[in-house]
Amino acid sequence: MEYSVDKTLTDILSAICEIEDFFATRPLRFDFYVADICLKRAVERNITIIGEAMNRLLKIVPEIQVTAARSIVDTRNYVIHGYDSVTDEIMWAIVVRHLPLLKQEVMQLLESDKSY
């Protein structure tokens, strides 16, 4: 199956925005995250989508300018295959530390002159 760069970047951006939307009605706080199993699973699902989309993107444009692109794919694999060792702290760090930068980079790529 062939994937388009813009579609794949849009999938990543949509997953990030969905995670952000989860916190639209609750504080962006670790204790709220930990207390809500549905929220945790929804965040994990979107992180796996981001990782799978990044994997597809790297197949299309291996030199894509995304910070830690390979680590994003590795995180997807970790969540899927190492589900029993995924900690709340790791997932929370991704949400608050790594997703804002990824969102910024993806938006810049989508707005660029398309010379990935």
Buried (B, 14 or more C-beta within 10 A) or exposed (E): EEEEBEEBBBBBBBBBEBBBEBBEEEEEEBEEBBEBEEBBEBBBBBBBBBBBBBBBBBEEBEEBEBEBBEBBBBBBEBBBEEEEEBEEEEBBEBBBEBBEEBBEBBEEBBEEEEEB
